[in-house]
Amino acid sequence: MELKRLGASGVMVPEIGLGTWRYSGGSEPLRRGVELGANLIDTAEMYRTEDQVGEAIVGIRDDVFVATKVLGSNLRYDAVLRAADKSLRLLGIDKIDLYQIHWPNPSVPIGETMRAMERLVADGVVDHIGVSNFSVEDMQDAQAALDNNPIVSNQILYNLRRRRAERDVIPYCLENDIMVMAYSPLHEGALVGNSGGRIRQALGLSRDQHTLAEVAGETGKTAAQVALNWVADQEGMIAIPKSNSVARTEENCAASGWRLTAEQRQRLDRAFSV
Ligand SMILES: NC(=O)c1ccc[n+]([C@@H]2O[C@H](COP(=O)([O-])OP(=O)(O)OC[C@H]3O[C@@H](n4cnc5c(N)ncnc54)[C@H](OP(=O)(O)O)[C@@H]3O)[C@@H](O)[C@H]2O)c1
């Protein structure tokens, strides 16, 4: 598993992590992923999976980097502190490695939220502060509101089919040492014909999926591995696919440790740009 630096923190995290939105796989897929080096687990109070993550990391907590999120509707000072406390209890841990603001909330001054986040760091219950779904302007405001801590990551929608962030958010993150955590890297499974377990292969491959399959054939990898590698091989970026299955978690972890050629990347870029 290749590692990436978590922004200015200097902490190294795997380029393939484990997502847990709509996760119902029990402990095994997560524990297998950690065993294979995908030891960053992403959850959120919204997902209601913090308890499952807590169960999965019993006995291996020190090997896992736990990232969770406070709801965008819980960004008042006291609400942030309460939400963090609840997450700690559900996760069964005494420190959150990365605490992320799930999405911006213009009705709460960002200074109030960040004061709470810095209090959590000062109290030793949060190690690093991250954000999610933040625009460039949101990131600028958020960083300006912090006295003692950098924003180390921004978790955003990014995959072969969703590339809007290339225009501004990703360049800004690169320039400002903020790691990009790409969510829905498989486009919720749609890139590989698996949407919530409904296999769509019978409908045939779309043109872009055809190119994905072609590159997969050339590399001896699966389409999911190619799609994840395409994300994770970018500077300052990791991908956090979710899978309920041990076999697919193993497949996703093996998306790291090899590279697409420049020509293959270009062909994918062309196929997915229309
Ligand atoms: N910050 C945010 O606002 C936000 C929003 C969305 C997601 N996220 C985070 O990002 C994580 C990942 O995103 P996501 O869950 O939306 O979508 P995703 O990881 O792009 O796709 C998940 C879907 O793909 C399937 N899948 C996984 N590996 C596969 C493989 N190797 N082959 C075929 N199908 C595969 C899964 O099914 P199985 O489970 O059956 O394998 C599931 O249906 C989330 O779990 C969450 O942690 C954050």
The ligand as an SDF file (V2000), in Angstrom:
LIG
                    3D

 48 52  0  0  0  0  0  0  0  0999 V2000
  -18.1270   13.6210    2.6250 N   0  0  0  0  0  0  0  0  0  0  0  0
  -19.2010   13.3000    1.9350 C   0  0  0  0  0  0  0  0  0  0  0  0
  -20.1350   14.1110    1.7310 O   0  0  0  0  0  0  0  0  0  0  0  0
  -19.3020   11.9110    1.3670 C   0  0  0  0  0  0  0  0  0  0  0  0
  -20.2970   11.6010    0.4240 C   0  0  0  0  0  0  0  0  0  0  0  0
  -20.3200   10.2980   -0.0920 C   0  0  0  0  0  0  0  0  0  0  0  0
  -19.3750    9.3710    0.3420 C   0  0  0  0  0  0  0  0  0  0  0  0
  -18.4330    9.7000    1.2850 N   0  0  0  0  0  0  0  0  0  0  0  0
  -17.4220    8.7230    1.7720 C   0  0  0  0  0  0  0  0  0  0  0  0
  -16.7910    8.0810    0.6820 O   0  0  0  0  0  0  0  0  0  0  0  0
  -16.9920    6.6710    0.7830 C   0  0  0  0  0  0  0  0  0  0  0  0
  -17.0630    6.0180   -0.5890 C   0  0  0  0  0  0  0  0  0  0  0  0
  -18.0640    6.5920   -1.3880 O   0  0  0  0  0  0  0  0  0  0  0  0
  -19.4390    5.8400   -1.7320 P   0  0  0  0  0  0  0  0  0  0  0  0
  -19.7140    4.8220   -0.6840 O   0  0  0  0  0  0  0  0  0  0  0  0
  -20.4180    6.9140   -1.9960 O   0  0  0  0  0  0  0  0  0  0  0  0
  -19.2010    5.1620   -3.1370 O   0  0  0  0  0  0  0  0  0  0  0  0
  -18.0530    4.2560   -3.8270 P   0  0  0  0  0  0  0  0  0  0  0  0
  -17.0150    3.8530   -2.8640 O   0  0  0  0  0  0  0  0  0  0  0  0
  -17.6780    4.9850   -5.0500 O   0  0  0  0  0  0  0  0  0  0  0  0
  -18.9070    2.9930   -4.2610 O   0  0  0  0  0  0  0  0  0  0  0  0
  -19.4790    2.1100   -3.3510 C   0  0  0  0  0  0  0  0  0  0  0  0
  -20.3020    1.1040   -4.1350 C   0  0  0  0  0  0  0  0  0  0  0  0
  -19.4310    0.3720   -5.0060 O   0  0  0  0  0  0  0  0  0  0  0  0
  -19.5090   -1.0210   -4.7270 C   0  0  0  0  0  0  0  0  0  0  0  0
  -18.1350   -1.5590   -4.8230 N   0  0  0  0  0  0  0  0  0  0  0  0
  -17.0930   -1.3120   -3.9820 C   0  0  0  0  0  0  0  0  0  0  0  0
  -15.9800   -1.9450   -4.4230 N   0  0  0  0  0  0  0  0  0  0  0  0
  -16.3370   -2.5830   -5.5670 C   0  0  0  0  0  0  0  0  0  0  0  0
  -15.6220   -3.4050   -6.4770 C   0  0  0  0  0  0  0  0  0  0  0  0
  -14.3190   -3.6760   -6.3030 N   0  0  0  0  0  0  0  0  0  0  0  0
  -16.3020   -3.9070   -7.5460 N   0  0  0  0  0  0  0  0  0  0  0  0
  -17.6200   -3.6340   -7.7390 C   0  0  0  0  0  0  0  0  0  0  0  0
  -18.3420   -2.8780   -6.8960 N   0  0  0  0  0  0  0  0  0  0  0  0
  -17.7000   -2.3470   -5.8180 C   0  0  0  0  0  0  0  0  0  0  0  0
  -20.0940   -1.1340   -3.3510 C   0  0  0  0  0  0  0  0  0  0  0  0
  -20.8440   -2.2920   -3.2090 O   0  0  0  0  0  0  0  0  0  0  0  0
  -20.4760   -3.4110   -2.0920 P   0  0  0  0  0  0  0  0  0  0  0  0
  -20.4950   -2.7130   -0.7680 O   0  0  0  0  0  0  0  0  0  0  0  0
  -21.5820   -4.4040   -2.2700 O   0  0  0  0  0  0  0  0  0  0  0  0
  -19.1280   -3.9370   -2.4480 O   0  0  0  0  0  0  0  0  0  0  0  0
  -21.0050    0.0850   -3.2800 C   0  0  0  0  0  0  0  0  0  0  0  0
  -22.2520   -0.1970   -3.8880 O   0  0  0  0  0  0  0  0  0  0  0  0
  -18.2730    6.5690    1.5910 C   0  0  0  0  0  0  0  0  0  0  0  0
  -18.4960    5.2910    2.0910 O   0  0  0  0  0  0  0  0  0  0  0  0
  -18.0320    7.6150    2.6300 C   0  0  0  0  0  0  0  0  0  0  0  0
  -17.1150    7.1650    3.6190 O   0  0  0  0  0  0  0  0  0  0  0  0
  -18.3810   10.9740    1.7740 C   0  0  0  0  0  0  0  0  0  0  0  0
  1  2  1  0
  2  3  2  0
  2  4  1  0
  4  5  1  0
  4 48  2  0
  5  6  2  0
  6  7  1  0
  7  8  2  0
  8  9  1  0
  8 48  1  0
  9 10  1  0
  9 46  1  0
 10 11  1  0
 11 12  1  0
 11 44  1  0
 12 13  1  0
 13 14  1  0
 14 15  2  0
 14 16  1  0
 14 17  1  0
 17 18  1  0
 18 19  2  0
 18 20  1  0
 18 21  1  0
 21 22  1  0
 22 23  1  0
 23 24  1  0
 23 42  1  0
 24 25  1  0
 25 26  1  0
 25 36  1  0
 26 27  1  0
 26 35  1  0
 27 28  2  0
 28 29  1  0
 29 30  1  0
 29 35  2  0
 30 31  1  0
 30 32  2  0
 32 33  1  0
 33 34  2  0
 34 35  1  0
 36 37  1  0
 36 42  1  0
 37 38  1  0
 38 39  2  0
 38 40  1  0
 38 41  1  0
 42 43  1  0
 44 45  1  0
 44 46  1  0
 46 47  1  0
M  CHG  2   8   1  16  -1
M  END
$$$$
